[in-house]
Amino acid sequence: MAVKQTVSESKCYLAQARDDVVVDVYERLPVPFGLVRFGVAPDHPEVKNVINTFTQTAQHERCFFHGNVNVGTDVSVEELRKAYHAVVLSYGAEANRSMGVSGEDLAGVFSARDFVGWYNGLPSNKELQPDLDCETVVILGQGNVALDVARILLSPLQMLKATDITQHALDALAASRVRRVLMVGRRGPLQIACTIKEVREMINLPDTRADMLPADFEGISETLKDLPRPRKRLTELIMKTVEMQSGEHEAERRWGFRFLRSPMKVLPGADAKRAAGIRLAVNKLESSGEDAKAVPTGETEDLECGMIISSIGYKSLPLDPCVPFDPRNAIVPNKMGRVQDTAGLYCSGWVKRGPTGVIATTMNDSFDTARMLLKDLDSGILDLSVKKPGGSEITALLRERGGRTVSFSEYEKINLEEVRRGIALGKPREKLLDVREMLAVAWS
Amino acid sequence: MLLLGLSAARVTCGRLRRPGCAFSNARGVSSGRALRAEERATIHFVDRDRKRISVNTVTGVSLLDVVVNHNLDFEGFGACEGTLACSTCHLIFDEQIYNTLLTDTSIADEEMDMLDLAYGLTPTSRLGCQVCVSKALDGVIVRLPEAVTDARKANDKDSAP
């Protein structure tokens, strides 16, 4: 069967479950691993250890990686469905939700997706050139992506130098004038979406201090005892930070949360070309807990800043006209991984459930989809008596069209080259940023 | 003989050293508390399908090490390889054993932080990479959290990978 690639390369567990199954993984870029490579922050190398598990899977004798294949343009989903018994879509969420406010297209406004792509070496973001010649950055959103961005903006350069952050990002950060990062959320402290590990990292970040508004936490301590443990510990930690900040020395770099604020408009500077601030709507909360709703009060507030990064969520895109797509939820409609009304088509990961969750979440989801698929194989819903050509037909089609794939061992040449370049710079790797360069190395 | 026993077992180094957990460096020299040559313990794992798998292991290694070294086929277990960057080595203990473990050392913030993200979190949950096998754990039953399907809201936080 064919799998459109993602962190759920653990799909190759299918290859292990039955000895008659071959799994082909198709990926648009010449390199695998998706967000584990392009999303996980450079200073979180342990999170990337899972690449070792994925590599083992990719090297399984009945699992084949085909990089440099754009499903939807180089080959259609229909052609894949003809060639395989089953096709699994796990292509994630490559777009971002937009704020939908005026001024969003001014210079100095970025999506977190692009900013992260820039420091993580995503080829399509290599020309981003964010201008860090400003003192304050406002991030819309308070999830772990927002915290990653804040931490990268404020980390002492020493800490970043030995990571796999791209060299151009490192150079830009070395020249950065950014000293204050505010992460703004629509709702209150009890609805904050980040997790405790990331908050603890900010607290422990050398040469920085917290910049919170004590008034934002009024009335919170009374509610603590009834909260589930994860929420309770997180809230307690943030409140402790507020307590501590009054006694803190004047560290140059500051980070903080601002609550009950939604973006209304990006305010241009004098030249009308760059962002110079953001107008925020002041909210109040209706009901409480995880499902509390933010409701505008009619009041507004302006924050001065030189850069705005919107970190309000990713979004999946429709792949191919023959694949059902739910534009409201931006997912492929499915029941437990079986795509609606389309036999032999499955989905897993963010394109199935929506773009939230850590690696373990998505990995477990892939296992669920794989189990469903195996069930369908065993029960005969997927008819294995019909012979299917699989990869040989697709690679032939691609060749006819002038395309060429990158195998896993060819990707490993890219890997080795990146590691080699990194050694010279004292980094675990220096990522190749240009797809043509990647291909040249892969096919050398 | 001690060193032979250690090099046979691959040790996934946790970020935090647990007392009693031995760590071997590249030359195979052990550090930490000395092991008695014959000290072993039996651990009973109950997997997601409620099947029991019993393993006899050397002491001084983490429960994650035991799963890895004995090739126990638990889906996605130990994804971050014992570096406290995930919660996939989540194990559930009986209350008594959980409390016994606590009297030795309290749980570090870093372990609690990752446990907070674990599926099926219980008051007697631990991360396997932070719990060391000792004679006190001989005969203990540890359970993997049950298989989770789509309705996982309680511990699922919106977050980046």
Interface residues (C-beta under 8 A of the other chain):
Chain A: V7 S10 Y13 L35 V36 G39 V40 H44 E46 V47 N49 V50 N52 T53 G143 N144 V145 D148 A193 C194 T195 I196 K197 E198 R200 P228 R229 P230 R233 L234 M336 R353 T356 G357 V358 I359 A360 T361 T362 M363 N364 F367 D368
Chain B: R15 E75 G76 A79 C80 E81 T83 L84 A85 C86 S87 T88 D109 E110 M112 D113 M114 D116 L117 Y119 L121 V148 T149 D150 R152 A154 N155 D156 K157 D158 S159 A160 P161
